[in-house]
Amino acid sequence: MNPPSREQLEARLHYPLGNALPETGHTLTVAPGVKWIRMALPFALDHINLWLLRDALDGVEGWTVVDCCISRDEAKAQWEQIFANELEGLPILRVIVTHMHPDHIGLAHWLCERWECMLWISATDYNSARIGSQSTTGFGGASAADFFASHGMTDPDSLEKIRGRASYYPGMVPAVPPRYRRLMDGQTVSIGGRGWRCISGHGHAPEHIALYNDELQVLISGDMVLPRISTNVSVYDIEPEADALTLFLDSLDKYLPLPETTLVLPSHGKPFTGLHERIQQLKDHHAERLAELLDACREQPTSGADAIPLLFQRALDLHQTTFAMGEAVAHLHRLWFGGQVRRERDAEGIYRFLAPPAPPSASPLRGITSGPAKPVPR
């Protein structure tokens, strides 16, 4: 039997707003005191969802912004429209950023300066963004090219282009606010008189923070839970032996105690209910990909580049291929850390992963779970 298609899986979720989307420069109310902003991105993933929360700080009425978009003139113009149309004459009081990726933090510096307010973010992601805006870490340049080459990317033209992307991150995040307020797992942030609990997540970003309010039963999930696409989970050159996929799968379990009726506000896609169903879909998706990779590693030694066609059955441009490489390595590392494959480095300096043949009675999914991985392999 063929696995369910993306459309069939998506049909198991519920979209309370139907096909409604916020108009450019305007918002759509999704819950009391919570407004949805949708901004364009110049990528294959062509939008990001941002959120305005009615707030009051130190006796001043205003708004909290959650996430910012990348730094570019078009996004600033859209924000100016929001300021004119949606703030009801009130100021932005603080900027909360779920994590350090450019589409989330790119305009934080601009917003904080413009409204003389504070950035709220996890310490790990704040410092990662500061380093990234001032240098190259995990998004391009010689170190990234060498890392991809070590996992089987051999095309000289692609490697040269990656070496030339040393300004990739600072091009979208030219600066980060010089001060911030730390967000931590389990912390409750009072926004507009309502308590929003911070839920940390790992694997997609160093210390991603989602926000949940029990009164509204609303989860601002950032990139940790998306309704239509699976979250990118990658290994980068700055942490070349990370077990990112295990971190991500373990983080998903933090959302299971939330009510099934929770309204999920994702960074990409439409607000939806069906949180538990979506978490199971994501776990099943990764279990299936891991089983396919394990079979490939049984047939022949497999590099990250070898794994890409198994994980992505579509044509990829270079931008997408860099993310695909990171995700392929993350899946191979999950098997490696779980003790199901071993890693060797060949004469060309390429890491390849290989596994012994399956026992005759073994199930194709045997040993592929979403629980904790085994100890680090030696």
VENJOGI-V333791 format. One record per pair of residues at least 12 apart in sequence whose ideal C-beta (glycine too) atoms are under 10 Angstrom apart, sorted by the first residue. I is the first residue (numbers start at 1). J is the second residue. D is the distance in whole Angstrom. If there is no record, write none. Layout:
I;J;D
I;J;D
This chain:
3;284;8
3;285;9
3;288;7
4;281;8
4;284;9
6;228;7
6;229;8
6;230;10
6;281;10
6;285;10
7;228;9
9;227;9
9;228;9
9;277;9
9;278;8
9;280;10
9;281;5
9;282;10
9;284;9
9;285;9
10;227;7
10;228;6
10;229;10
10;269;9
10;270;10
10;272;9
10;274;10
10;278;9
10;281;9
12;274;6
12;277;5
12;278;8
12;280;10
12;281;8
13;227;6
13;228;9
13;264;9
13;269;10
13;270;9
13;272;5
13;273;7
13;274;4
13;275;9
13;277;6
13;278;6
13;281;9
14;261;10
14;263;10
14;271;10
14;272;6
14;273;5
14;274;6
14;277;9
15;227;8
15;269;9
15;270;5
15;271;7
15;272;5
15;273;8
15;274;9
16;30;8
16;31;10
16;263;7
16;270;9
16;271;7
16;272;8
16;273;7
17;29;10
17;30;7
17;36;8
17;263;10
17;270;7
17;271;6
17;272;9
18;270;9
19;270;8
20;36;9
20;270;8
20;271;10
21;36;8
21;38;6
21;47;9
21;49;10
21;270;8
22;35;8
22;36;5
22;37;6
22;38;5
22;39;9
22;49;9
22;50;10
22;82;10
22;86;9
23;38;9
23;81;10
23;85;9
24;37;10
24;38;8
24;39;8
24;40;8
24;74;10
24;77;9
24;78;6
24;81;7
24;82;10
25;37;9
25;39;10
25;77;8
25;78;6
25;79;9
25;80;8
25;81;3
25;82;6
25;83;10
25;84;8
25;85;6
25;86;8
26;38;9
26;78;10
26;81;7
26;82;8
26;85;6
26;86;6
27;50;9
27;51;9
27;52;6
27;82;7
27;85;8
27;86;5
27;87;10
28;271;9
29;52;9
30;49;10
30;51;8
30;216;10
30;218;8
30;263;7
30;265;6
30;270;10
30;271;5
31;51;10
31;53;9
31;213;8
31;215;10
31;216;5
31;217;9
31;218;5
31;263;6
31;265;8
31;271;9
32;54;8
32;192;9
32;194;9
32;215;9
32;216;7
32;218;9
33;52;9
33;53;6
33;54;4
33;55;8
33;63;9
33;64;10
33;191;8
33;192;5
33;193;9
33;194;7
33;213;10
33;216;8
33;218;10
34;51;6
34;52;7
34;53;6
34;54;8
34;66;9
34;191;9
34;192;9
34;194;10
34;213;9
34;216;7
34;218;6
34;220;8
34;263;9
34;265;7
34;271;10
35;50;9
35;51;7
35;52;4
35;53;8
35;54;8
35;63;8
35;82;9
35;86;7
35;87;10
36;49;6
36;50;8
36;51;6
36;52;8
36;265;7
36;270;9
36;271;7
37;49;7
37;50;4
37;51;7
37;52;6
37;65;9
37;66;9
37;67;9
37;69;9
37;78;8
37;79;9
37;81;10
37;82;6
37;86;8
38;50;8
38;78;9
38;268;10
38;270;9
39;67;9
39;68;9
39;69;5
39;70;9
39;72;10
39;74;8
39;75;6
39;78;5
39;79;8
39;82;9
39;103;9
39;107;9
40;69;9
40;72;10
40;74;7
40;75;8
40;78;8
41;69;7
41;70;7
41;72;9
41;74;10
41;75;9
41;102;9
41;103;6
41;172;10
41;268;9
42;70;8
42;72;8
42;74;8
42;75;10
42;172;10
43;70;9
43;103;8
43;317;10
43;319;7
43;320;9
44;316;9
44;317;8
44;319;8
44;320;6
44;323;10
45;103;8
45;226;10
45;229;8
45;232;9
45;267;10
45;268;6
45;269;10
45;320;10
45;323;10
46;268;9
47;69;10
47;103;9
47;267;9
47;268;7
47;269;9
48;67;7
48;68;9
48;69;6
48;70;8
48;75;9
48;101;10
48;102;10
48;103;5
48;104;7
48;106;10
48;223;10
48;266;10
48;267;6
48;268;6
49;66;9
49;67;8
49;69;10
49;220;9
49;221;10
49;222;10
49;265;7
49;266;7
49;267;5
49;268;7
49;269;8
49;270;8
49;271;8
50;65;7
50;66;7
50;67;5
50;68;7
50;69;7
50;75;10
50;78;10
50;79;9
50;82;9
50;103;9
50;104;9
50;107;10
50;265;10
50;267;8
51;63;10
51;64;8
51;65;7
51;66;4
51;67;7
51;96;9
51;98;10
51;211;9
51;218;10
51;220;6
51;265;6
51;267;9
52;64;7
52;65;6
52;66;8
52;82;8
52;86;7
52;87;8
52;92;9
53;65;8
53;66;7
53;93;10
53;94;10
53;96;8
53;189;10
53;191;5
53;192;6
53;194;9
53;196;8
53;211;9
53;213;9
53;218;10
53;220;9
54;88;9
54;90;9
54;191;8
54;192;5
54;193;9
54;194;9
55;90;9
55;91;10
55;92;9
55;93;5
55;94;7
55;189;10
55;190;9
55;191;5
55;192;5
55;193;9
55;194;9
56;90;10
56;93;8
56;190;9
56;191;9
56;192;6
56;193;7
57;91;10
57;93;5
57;94;7
57;117;9
57;118;9
57;190;9
57;191;9
57;192;10
58;93;8
60;90;8
60;91;7
60;93;6
61;88;9
61;89;10
61;90;5
61;91;8
61;93;8
61;192;9
62;87;8
62;88;9
62;89;10
62;90;4
62;91;4
62;92;6
62;93;4
62;94;9
62;115;9
62;117;9
62;192;10
63;82;10
63;83;10
63;86;9
63;87;6
63;88;9
63;90;6
63;91;7
63;92;5
63;93;6
63;94;9
63;115;9
63;117;10
63;191;10
63;192;9
64;92;8
64;93;6
64;94;5
64;95;8
64;96;6
64;117;9
64;120;8
64;189;9
64;191;5
64;192;8
64;196;9
64;211;10
65;79;9
65;82;9
65;92;6
65;93;9
65;94;7
65;95;5
65;96;7
65;97;9
65;107;9
65;108;9
65;111;6
65;112;10
65;115;9
65;117;9
65;120;10
66;94;10
66;95;8
66;96;5
66;97;8
66;98;7
66;104;9
66;120;9
66;191;9
66;196;9
66;209;10
66;211;7
66;220;6
66;222;9
66;265;9
66;267;9
67;95;9
67;96;8
67;97;6
67;98;6
67;99;9
67;101;10
67;103;8
67;104;5
67;105;8
67;106;10
67;107;9
67;108;9
67;220;9
67;222;7
67;223;10
67;267;7
68;95;7
68;96;10
68;97;7
68;102;9
68;103;8
68;104;6
68;105;6
68;106;6
68;107;4
68;108;5
68;109;9
68;110;8
68;111;6
68;112;9
68;119;9
68;173;10
69;102;9
69;103;6
69;104;8
69;105;9
69;106;6
69;107;5
69;108;10
69;110;10
69;111;10
69;172;9
70;101;9
70;102;5
70;103;5
70;104;9
70;105;9
70;106;4
70;107;7
70;171;9
70;172;4
70;173;7
71;102;8
71;105;9
71;106;4
71;107;5
71;108;9
71;109;8
71;110;7
71;133;10
71;170;9
71;171;8
71;172;6
71;173;6
71;174;6
71;175;8
72;106;8
72;107;9
72;171;9
72;172;7
75;103;9
75;106;8
75;107;6
75;110;9
75;172;10
76;107;7
76;110;7
76;111;9
76;114;9
78;107;10
79;92;10
79;107;7
79;110;8
79;111;7
79;114;9
80;114;10
83;111;10
83;114;9
83;115;9
87;115;10
91;114;10
91;115;6
91;116;9
91;117;8
92;111;6
92;112;9
92;114;8
92;115;4
92;116;9
92;117;6
93;115;8
93;116;10
93;117;6
93;118;9
93;191;9
94;111;10
94;112;9
94;115;9
94;117;5
94;118;5
94;119;8
94;120;6
94;181;8
94;189;9
94;191;9
95;107;9
95;108;5
95;109;9
95;110;10
95;111;5
95;112;6
95;115;8
95;117;6
95;118;7
95;119;5
95;120;7
95;121;9
95;177;8
95;180;9
95;181;10
96;108;9
96;118;10
96;119;8
96;120;5
96;121;7
96;181;9
96;183;7
96;189;8
96;191;8
96;196;9
96;198;10
96;209;8
96;211;7
96;220;9
97;111;10
97;119;6
97;120;7
97;121;4
97;122;9
97;125;7
97;126;8
97;129;8
97;176;10
97;177;10
97;180;9
97;183;9
97;208;10
97;209;8
97;222;9
98;121;8
98;122;9
98;125;8
98;183;9
98;198;10
98;201;9
98;204;10
98;205;8
98;208;6
98;209;6
98;210;7
98;211;8
98;220;7
98;221;8
98;222;3
98;223;7
98;224;8
98;267;7
99;121;8
99;122;8
99;124;9
99;125;5
99;128;9
99;129;9
99;201;8
99;204;7
99;205;4
99;206;8
99;207;7
99;208;4
99;209;7
99;210;9
99;222;6
99;223;7
99;224;9
99;267;9
100;121;8
100;122;9
100;124;8
100;125;4
100;126;7
100;127;9
100;128;5
100;129;4
100;130;9
100;131;9
100;132;7
100;133;9
100;169;9
100;173;8
100;176;9
100;205;6
100;206;7
100;207;9
100;208;9
101;125;9
101;128;10
101;129;9
101;132;9
101;139;10
101;169;9
101;172;9
101;173;9
101;204;8
101;205;6
101;208;9
101;222;9
101;223;7
101;232;9
101;267;9
102;129;9
102;132;8
102;133;9
102;139;8
102;168;9
102;169;6
102;170;9
102;171;8
102;172;4
102;173;5
103;172;8
103;173;10
103;223;9
103;267;8
103;268;9
104;121;9
104;125;9
104;129;9
104;173;9
104;205;9
104;208;9
104;222;7
104;223;8
104;267;7
105;119;8
105;121;7
105;125;8
105;126;9
105;128;10
105;129;5
105;132;9
105;133;9
105;172;9
105;173;6
105;176;7
105;177;9
106;129;9
106;133;9
106;169;9
106;171;9
106;172;5
106;173;5
106;174;8
106;175;10
106;176;10
107;172;9
107;173;9
107;174;10
108;120;10
108;121;8
108;126;10
108;129;8
108;173;8
108;175;9
108;176;7
108;177;6
108;180;9
109;129;10
109;133;9
109;173;8
109;174;7
109;175;4
109;176;6
109;177;5
109;178;9
110;174;9
110;175;8
110;177;10
111;177;9
112;175;10
112;176;9
112;177;5
112;178;9
112;179;9
112;180;9
113;175;9
113;177;8
117;177;9
118;177;8
118;179;7
118;180;7
118;181;5
119;176;8
119;177;4
119;178;9
119;179;7
119;180;4
119;181;7
119;183;10
120;180;7
120;181;5
120;182;8
120;183;6
120;189;7
120;198;10
120;209;9
121;176;9
121;177;9
121;180;6
121;181;8
121;182;8
121;183;6
121;207;9
121;209;7
122;180;9
122;182;7
122;183;5
122;184;7
122;185;9
122;187;10
122;198;8
122;200;7
122;201;10
122;205;9
122;206;8
122;207;4
122;208;7
122;209;5
123;180;8
123;182;5
123;183;8
123;184;8
123;206;9
123;207;7
124;182;10
124;200;9
124;202;9
124;205;8
124;206;4
124;207;4
124;208;9
124;209;10
125;180;10
125;183;9
125;205;6
125;206;6
125;207;5
125;208;7
125;209;8
126;176;7
126;177;9
126;179;10
126;180;5
126;181;9
126;182;8
126;183;9
126;206;10
126;207;9
127;176;9
127;180;9
127;206;9
127;207;10
128;169;10
128;176;10
128;205;8
128;206;5
128;207;8
128;238;9
129;169;8
129;173;6
129;175;10
129;176;5
129;177;9
129;180;10
129;205;10
129;206;10
130;173;9
130;175;9
130;176;5
130;177;9
130;178;9
130;180;9
131;169;9
131;176;9
131;238;9
132;168;9
132;169;4
132;170;7
132;172;10
132;173;6
132;176;8
132;238;9
133;169;7
133;170;5
133;171;10
133;172;9
133;173;5
133;174;6
133;175;6
133;176;5
134;169;9
134;170;7
134;173;10
134;174;10
134;175;9
134;176;9
135;166;8
135;167;10
135;169;9
135;170;8
136;163;10
136;165;8
136;166;5
136;167;8
136;168;7
136;169;7
136;170;8
136;237;9
136;238;9
137;169;7
137;236;8
137;237;8
137;238;5
137;239;10
138;168;10
138;169;8
138;234;8
138;235;9
138;236;3
138;237;6
138;238;5
138;239;8
138;240;10
138;322;10
138;326;8
139;162;9
139;165;7
139;166;9
139;167;9
139;168;5
139;169;4
139;170;9
139;171;10
139;172;9
139;173;10
139;236;8
139;237;9
139;238;9
139;322;8
140;161;9
140;162;6
140;163;8
140;164;8
140;165;3
140;166;6
140;167;8
140;168;4
140;169;7
140;171;9
140;237;10
140;322;8
141;162;8
141;163;6
141;164;8
141;165;6
141;166;4
141;167;9
141;168;8
141;169;9
141;237;9
142;159;10
142;162;9
142;163;5
142;164;10
142;166;8
142;237;9
143;162;10
143;163;9
143;166;9
143;236;9
143;237;5
143;238;7
143;240;9
144;159;9
144;162;6
144;163;8
144;165;7
144;166;9
144;168;9
144;236;7
144;237;5
144;238;9
144;322;7
144;325;9
144;326;9
145;158;9
145;159;5
145;160;8
145;161;9
145;162;4
145;163;5
145;164;9
145;165;9
145;237;9
145;322;10
146;159;9
146;162;9
146;163;9
146;237;7
146;240;10
146;349;9
147;162;9
147;235;8
147;236;7
147;237;4
147;238;9
147;240;6
147;304;9
147;325;9
147;326;9
147;329;9
148;162;6
148;237;8
148;304;8
148;305;8
148;321;9
148;322;7
148;325;5
148;326;9
148;329;9
149;162;9
149;305;9
149;348;9
149;349;7
149;350;8
150;237;9
150;240;8
150;303;9
150;304;9
150;329;10
150;345;8
150;348;9
150;349;6
150;350;6
150;351;6
151;235;9
151;240;9
151;303;6
151;304;3
151;305;6
151;306;9
151;307;9
151;325;6
151;326;9
151;328;7
151;329;5
151;332;8
151;350;7
151;351;6
151;352;9
151;353;10
152;302;9
152;303;3
152;304;5
152;305;3
152;306;6
152;307;8
152;308;9
152;325;8
152;328;9
152;329;10
152;346;10
152;348;9
152;350;5
152;351;8
152;352;8
153;303;9
153;304;8
153;305;5
153;308;9
153;321;8
153;322;9
153;325;6
153;350;9
154;303;9
154;305;7
154;348;8
154;350;8
155;305;9
155;318;9
155;321;9
157;318;9
158;318;6
158;321;7
158;322;9
158;325;10
161;318;6
161;319;10
161;322;10
162;318;8
162;321;9
162;322;7
162;325;10
165;318;9
165;319;9
165;322;8
168;319;9
168;322;9
182;209;10
183;198;5
183;200;8
183;207;9
183;209;5
183;211;9
184;198;6
184;200;7
184;207;9
184;209;8
185;197;9
185;198;6
185;199;7
185;200;4
185;201;9
185;207;8
185;209;8
185;210;10
185;254;8
186;198;7
186;199;8
186;200;8
187;199;10
187;200;9
187;209;9
188;211;10
188;212;10
188;213;10
189;209;9
189;211;7
189;213;10
191;211;8
191;213;8
192;213;10
193;215;9
194;213;5
194;214;9
194;215;6
194;216;7
194;218;9
195;211;10
195;212;9
195;213;7
195;214;8
195;215;8
196;210;10
196;211;4
196;212;7
196;213;5
196;214;9
196;215;10
196;216;9
196;218;9
196;219;10
196;220;8
197;210;9
197;211;7
197;212;5
197;213;8
197;214;8
197;219;10
197;258;10
198;210;7
198;211;6
198;212;8
199;211;7
199;212;6
199;219;8
199;220;10
199;221;9
199;222;10
199;224;8
199;251;8
199;254;5
199;255;7
199;257;10
199;258;9
200;224;10
200;251;7
200;254;8
201;221;9
201;222;8
201;223;9
201;224;4
201;225;9
201;231;9
201;247;8
201;248;7
201;250;9
201;251;4
201;252;8
201;254;7
201;255;9
202;224;9
202;233;10
202;242;10
202;243;10
202;244;8
202;246;9
202;247;4
202;248;7
202;249;10
202;250;8
202;251;5
203;224;9
203;231;8
203;232;10
203;233;5
203;234;9
203;235;10
203;242;8
203;243;9
203;244;5
203;245;6
203;246;7
203;247;4
203;248;3
203;249;7
203;250;8
203;251;6
203;252;9
203;330;8
204;222;8
204;223;5
204;224;6
204;226;10
204;231;5
204;232;6
204;233;6
204;234;8
204;244;8
204;247;9
204;248;6
204;251;8
205;222;8
205;223;7
205;224;9
205;231;10
205;232;10
205;233;10
205;244;10
205;248;10
206;238;10
206;239;9
206;242;10
206;247;10
208;221;9
208;222;6
208;223;7
208;224;6
208;231;9
208;248;10
208;251;8
209;222;7
209;224;9
210;222;5
210;223;9
210;224;6
210;225;8
210;251;9
210;254;8
210;255;8
210;258;10
210;264;9
210;265;9
210;266;10
211;265;9
212;254;10
212;255;8
212;257;10
212;258;6
212;259;10
212;262;8
212;264;10
213;262;10
213;263;10
214;258;9
214;259;8
214;262;9
216;262;9
216;263;7
217;258;8
217;259;6
217;260;10
217;261;6
217;262;5
217;263;6
217;273;9
217;275;10
218;258;10
218;262;7
218;263;5
218;264;8
218;265;6
218;271;9
219;255;7
219;258;6
219;259;10
219;262;5
219;263;7
219;264;5
219;265;7
219;266;9
219;271;10
219;275;7
220;263;10
220;264;8
220;265;5
220;266;9
220;267;9
221;255;8
221;262;9
221;264;5
221;265;6
221;266;5
221;267;7
221;271;10
221;272;10
221;275;8
221;278;9
222;265;9
222;266;8
222;267;5
222;268;10
223;266;8
223;267;5
223;268;7
224;248;8
224;251;7
224;252;7
224;254;9
224;255;8
224;264;10
224;266;9
224;267;9
224;279;10
224;282;10
225;251;10
225;252;7
225;255;6
225;262;10
225;264;6
225;265;10
225;266;6
225;267;10
225;269;10
225;272;9
225;275;7
225;278;6
225;279;7
225;282;8
226;264;9
226;266;5
226;267;7
226;268;5
226;269;6
226;272;9
226;278;8
226;282;9
227;264;7
227;266;6
227;268;8
227;269;4
227;270;7
227;271;8
227;272;5
227;273;10
227;274;8
227;275;10
227;278;6
227;281;10
228;266;9
228;268;8
228;269;5
228;270;8
228;272;9
228;278;10
229;266;10
229;268;7
229;269;7
230;248;10
230;281;9
230;282;6
230;285;6
230;286;8
230;289;9
230;327;9
231;248;7
231;251;10
231;252;9
231;266;10
231;267;10
231;268;9
231;282;7
231;327;10
232;244;10
232;248;10
232;323;5
232;324;9
232;326;7
232;327;6
232;330;9
233;245;5
233;246;10
233;247;8
233;248;5
233;249;9
233;251;10
233;282;10
233;286;8
233;323;10
233;326;8
233;327;6
233;330;5
233;331;8
233;334;9
234;248;10
234;322;9
234;323;6
234;324;9
234;325;8
234;326;3
234;327;5
234;328;9
234;329;7
234;330;6
235;304;9
235;325;9
235;326;6
235;327;8
235;328;9
235;329;4
235;330;5
235;331;9
235;332;9
235;333;6
236;322;10
236;325;10
236;326;6
236;329;9
236;330;10
237;326;9
240;329;8
240;333;10
240;351;9
241;329;10
241;333;7
241;336;9
241;337;9
241;343;10
241;376;8
241;377;10
242;326;10
242;329;9
242;330;8
242;333;7
242;337;9
243;330;8
243;333;5
243;334;7
243;336;8
243;337;5
243;338;9
243;372;10
243;373;6
243;376;8
244;326;8
244;327;9
244;329;8
244;330;4
244;331;9
244;333;7
244;334;8
245;286;7
245;289;9
245;290;8
245;327;8
245;329;10
245;330;5
245;331;6
245;332;9
245;333;7
245;334;4
245;335;9
245;337;9
245;338;10
245;370;9
245;373;9
246;330;9
246;333;8
246;334;6
246;337;6
246;338;8
246;370;9
246;371;9
246;372;7
246;373;4
246;374;10
247;330;9
247;334;10
247;373;9
248;282;9
248;286;8
248;330;8
248;334;9
248;370;9
249;279;10
249;282;8
249;283;6
249;286;7
249;287;9
249;334;8
249;369;9
249;370;4
249;371;8
249;372;9
249;373;9
250;370;8
250;371;8
250;372;7
250;373;9
252;275;10
252;278;9
252;279;5
252;280;9
252;282;6
252;283;7
252;286;10
252;370;8
253;279;8
253;283;9
253;370;8
253;371;9
254;279;10
255;275;6
255;276;8
255;278;9
255;279;6
256;275;8
256;276;7
256;279;7
256;280;10
258;275;6
258;276;8
258;279;10
259;273;9
259;275;8
259;276;9
260;273;8
260;274;7
260;275;6
260;276;5
260;277;8
261;273;6
261;274;9
261;275;9
262;274;9
262;275;5
262;276;9
263;275;9
264;278;7
266;278;9
279;370;9
280;370;10
282;370;9
283;369;9
283;370;5
284;365;10
284;370;9
286;330;9
286;331;7
286;334;8
286;368;8
286;370;7
287;365;6
287;368;5
287;369;7
287;370;7
288;364;9
288;365;8
288;368;8
289;307;9
289;310;7
289;311;6
289;312;10
289;327;9
289;328;9
289;331;6
289;334;9
289;368;9
290;331;6
290;332;9
290;334;6
290;335;6
290;338;9
290;340;8
290;365;8
290;367;9
290;368;5
290;369;9
290;370;9
291;335;10
291;363;9
291;364;5
291;365;5
291;366;9
291;367;9
291;368;5
292;307;9
292;310;5
292;311;8
292;331;9
292;364;9
292;368;10
293;306;9
293;307;6
293;310;6
293;311;8
293;328;8
293;331;5
293;332;6
293;334;9
293;335;6
293;340;9
293;341;8
293;353;8
293;355;9
293;368;9
294;331;10
294;332;10
294;334;10
294;335;6
294;338;10
294;340;6
294;341;7
294;353;9
294;355;6
294;358;8
294;362;10
294;364;8
294;365;9
294;366;9
294;367;8
294;368;7
295;310;9
295;355;9
295;358;8
295;364;7
296;309;10
296;310;6
296;332;10
296;341;10
296;353;9
296;354;10
296;355;9
297;332;8
297;335;7
297;336;9
297;340;8
297;341;5
297;342;9
297;352;9
297;353;5
297;354;5
297;355;4
297;356;9
298;340;10
298;341;9
298;354;8
298;355;5
298;356;7
298;357;6
298;358;6
299;354;9
299;355;9
299;357;9
300;352;9
300;354;7
301;341;9
301;342;10
301;343;9
301;344;7
301;346;8
301;350;9
301;351;9
301;352;4
301;353;7
301;354;4
301;355;9
302;328;9
302;332;7
302;335;10
302;341;8
302;351;10
302;352;6
302;353;5
302;354;7
302;355;9
303;325;10
303;328;8
303;329;9
303;332;8
303;346;9
303;348;10
303;350;5
303;351;6
303;352;5
303;353;8
304;324;9
304;325;5
304;326;8
304;327;9
304;328;4
304;329;4
304;330;9
304;331;9
304;332;6
304;333;9
304;350;9
304;351;7
304;352;9
304;353;9
305;321;9
305;324;9
305;325;7
305;328;7
305;329;10
305;350;8
306;328;8
306;332;9
306;350;10
306;352;8
306;353;9
307;324;9
307;325;9
307;327;9
307;328;4
307;329;8
307;331;7
307;332;6
307;353;8
308;320;10
308;321;7
308;324;5
308;325;7
308;327;9
308;328;5
309;324;10
309;328;10
310;328;8
310;331;9
311;324;7
311;327;6
311;328;6
311;330;10
311;331;7
312;324;5
312;327;8
312;328;8
329;351;8
329;353;10
331;353;10
332;351;8
332;352;9
332;353;5
333;351;10
333;353;9
333;373;9
333;377;10
334;368;9
334;370;10
334;373;7
335;353;7
335;355;7
335;367;9
335;368;8
335;373;9
335;377;10
336;351;9
336;353;6
336;355;10
336;373;9
336;374;10
336;376;9
336;377;6
337;372;10
337;373;4
337;374;7
337;375;8
337;376;6
337;377;6
338;367;7
338;368;8
338;369;8
338;371;10
338;372;9
338;373;5
338;374;5
338;375;10
338;377;9
339;367;9
339;373;8
339;374;5
339;375;8
339;376;10
339;377;7
340;353;9
340;355;6
340;356;9
340;366;9
340;367;6
340;368;8
340;373;10
340;374;9
340;377;10
341;353;4
341;354;6
341;355;4
341;356;9
341;377;9
342;354;6
342;355;7
342;356;9
342;377;7
342;378;10
343;377;7
